[in-house]
Each structure stands twice: as structure tokens, then as C-alpha cells.
């Protein structure tokens, strides 16, 4: 996997559902995120937590979500699917304006659609650490 800034990524339509998967948001954040989504034109928000970590991204997009994960983590993440770059940027900018700490973020790709939520979040955590430390990361 290579690093790409979200605003420099070419986004292709991997799955038809236009949505954002939000992981580990509390109730207050969830309400604010729904409102931000409506403002930028993202109406479909899927709220999950680490209990859903064994579910693949494809199954999440198909509403086939399991909750039997025993590996608990608290990192917050947002995974965008079939959303234009302008809407993603508007969404992330609005989070900043509402003083919501920027979560780990990604877009669904041909590779990540078959990953579990656990694997995707773990990779996002490793990427963030590598970026902060200025090192490279091989997946």
C-alpha cells in the first residue's frame, strides 16, 4: 500500500453505495457527523464500532455486518465509498470547523474492499505513525 493524500487520490467506483463508514464515534459526534454529512451531500452514514471489526468492507457496504469481534480498539476512523473528492474535502473541513478531531480516514479501493475493518483500521494506524515519524511503511 502506498501513501496518498486524500485530495490527491483518484477515486473510482468500487461499490455502488455512496456512503461514509464511521467507526467509534460517540453519540454527540455521531449527531454532528450526520448533520455535516447532510450539509455536504453525504446522506448515507454507517456507524460501527470495534465489535464489527471482523466484517469485510464489502459486507459492511452490503449491510451484512457481524458484531462478534473480540479485538477491541478505540481509534476513530472514516472510510468513504463512492464519494466525490469535493464532498470528502468539504466533510473533513467541516469536522475541523466543528472542532471534531480528525479521525483516521481512507477511501475504499479495489484492495481494501476485501479487508476486514480490523485490518483497515490497523493499517491506517500504522500509516499515521509512519507519517508522523517520517518513515516508510511496507504492508
C-alpha positions as CSV (number, residue, x, y, z in Angstrom):
1,X,0.0,0.0,0.0
2,X,1.3,3.5,-0.8
3,X,0.6,6.8,0.9
4,X,-1.6,9.2,-1.0
5,X,-3.2,12.3,0.3
6,X,-7.0,12.0,0.1
7,X,-7.2,15.2,-2.0
8,X,-4.6,13.7,-4.5
9,X,-6.3,10.3,-4.8
10,X,-8.2,9.3,-7.9
11,X,-11.4,7.7,-6.7
12,X,-13.0,5.1,-8.8
13,X,-16.4,3.5,-8.2
14,X,-15.6,0.2,-6.5
15,X,-19.0,-0.4,-5.0
16,X,-22.2,1.5,-5.9
17,X,-23.2,2.5,-2.4
18,X,-22.3,6.2,-1.8
19,X,-21.6,6.4,1.9
20,X,-19.2,7.0,4.7
21,X,-18.4,4.3,7.3
22,X,-17.8,6.0,10.7
23,X,-16.1,3.9,13.4
24,X,-16.1,4.5,17.1
25,X,-17.9,7.9,17.2
26,X,-19.7,8.7,20.4
27,X,-23.4,9.9,20.4
28,X,-22.6,13.6,20.3
29,X,-20.0,13.1,17.5
30,X,-22.5,10.9,15.6
31,X,-25.2,13.6,15.6
32,X,-22.7,16.2,14.4
33,X,-21.3,13.9,11.7
34,X,-24.8,13.2,10.4
35,X,-25.5,16.9,10.2
36,X,-22.2,17.6,8.4
37,X,-22.9,14.8,6.0
38,X,-26.3,16.3,5.1
39,X,-24.7,19.7,4.6
40,X,-22.1,18.4,2.1
41,X,-24.5,15.9,0.4
42,X,-23.5,12.6,2.1
43,X,-26.7,11.1,3.3
44,X,-25.7,7.5,4.0
45,X,-23.6,7.1,7.2
46,X,-22.9,3.7,8.6
47,X,-22.0,3.8,12.3
48,X,-19.9,1.0,13.6
49,X,-17.5,0.2,16.4
50,X,-14.7,-2.2,17.1
51,X,-17.2,-5.0,17.7
52,X,-17.8,-5.1,14.0
53,X,-14.0,-5.4,13.2
54,X,-14.2,-8.9,11.7
55,X,-16.6,-7.7,8.9
56,X,-15.1,-7.1,5.5
57,X,-15.7,-3.6,4.0
58,X,-17.7,-5.2,1.1
59,X,-20.0,-6.9,3.6
60,X,-20.4,-3.6,5.5
61,X,-21.4,-1.9,2.2
62,X,-23.9,-4.7,1.6
63,X,-25.4,-4.4,5.1
64,X,-24.1,-7.8,6.2
65,X,-22.5,-6.7,9.4
66,X,-21.3,-9.0,12.2
67,X,-20.5,-8.0,15.7
68,X,-18.5,-10.9,17.1
69,X,-15.1,-9.2,17.2
70,X,-13.1,-9.7,20.4
71,X,-10.3,-7.4,19.4
72,X,-11.4,-4.1,20.8
73,X,-9.8,-0.8,19.9
74,X,-10.8,2.8,20.3
75,X,-9.4,4.6,17.3
76,X,-11.9,6.6,15.3
77,X,-12.0,6.2,11.6
78,X,-13.9,7.3,8.5
79,X,-14.0,5.3,5.3
80,X,-15.5,6.9,2.3
81,X,-17.1,4.9,-0.6
82,X,-18.2,6.3,-3.9
83,X,-18.0,9.9,-2.7
84,X,-16.5,12.7,-4.8
85,X,-13.3,14.4,-3.7
86,X,-15.1,17.7,-3.3
87,X,-17.6,16.2,-0.8
88,X,-14.8,14.4,1.1
89,X,-12.8,17.6,1.4
90,X,-15.9,19.5,2.5
91,X,-16.8,16.8,5.0
92,X,-13.3,16.8,6.5
93,X,-13.0,20.6,6.6
94,X,-16.4,20.8,8.3
95,X,-15.2,18.3,11.0
96,X,-12.3,20.7,11.7
97,X,-14.6,23.7,11.9
98,X,-16.9,21.8,14.4
99,X,-13.7,21.1,16.5
100,X,-14.0,17.3,16.0
101,X,-10.5,15.7,16.0
102,X,-9.7,14.4,12.6
103,X,-10.1,10.6,12.6
104,X,-8.2,8.1,10.6
105,X,-9.5,8.4,7.0
106,X,-9.5,6.3,3.9
107,X,-11.4,5.6,0.7
108,X,-12.5,2.2,-0.4
109,X,-10.2,0.7,-3.0
110,X,-10.1,-2.5,-5.0
111,X,-7.7,-3.8,-2.4
112,X,-9.3,-2.6,0.8
113,X,-12.9,-3.7,-0.1
114,X,-11.9,-7.2,0.8
115,X,-10.1,-6.3,4.0
116,X,-11.8,-6.6,7.4
117,X,-12.5,-3.4,9.3
118,X,-9.8,-4.5,11.8
119,X,-7.2,-4.8,9.1
120,X,-8.1,-1.5,7.5
121,X,-8.0,0.4,10.8
122,X,-4.8,-1.3,11.9
123,X,-3.2,-0.2,8.6
124,X,-4.4,3.4,9.0
125,X,-2.9,3.5,12.5
126,X,0.4,2.2,11.1
127,X,0.3,4.8,8.3
128,X,-0.4,7.7,10.6
129,X,2.5,6.6,12.9
130,X,4.8,6.4,9.8
131,X,3.8,9.8,8.5
132,X,4.3,11.4,11.9
133,X,7.7,9.8,12.3
134,X,8.7,10.5,8.7
135,X,9.4,6.8,8.0
136,X,8.2,4.5,5.2
137,X,5.9,1.6,5.7
138,X,5.6,-1.6,3.8
139,X,2.3,-3.5,4.0
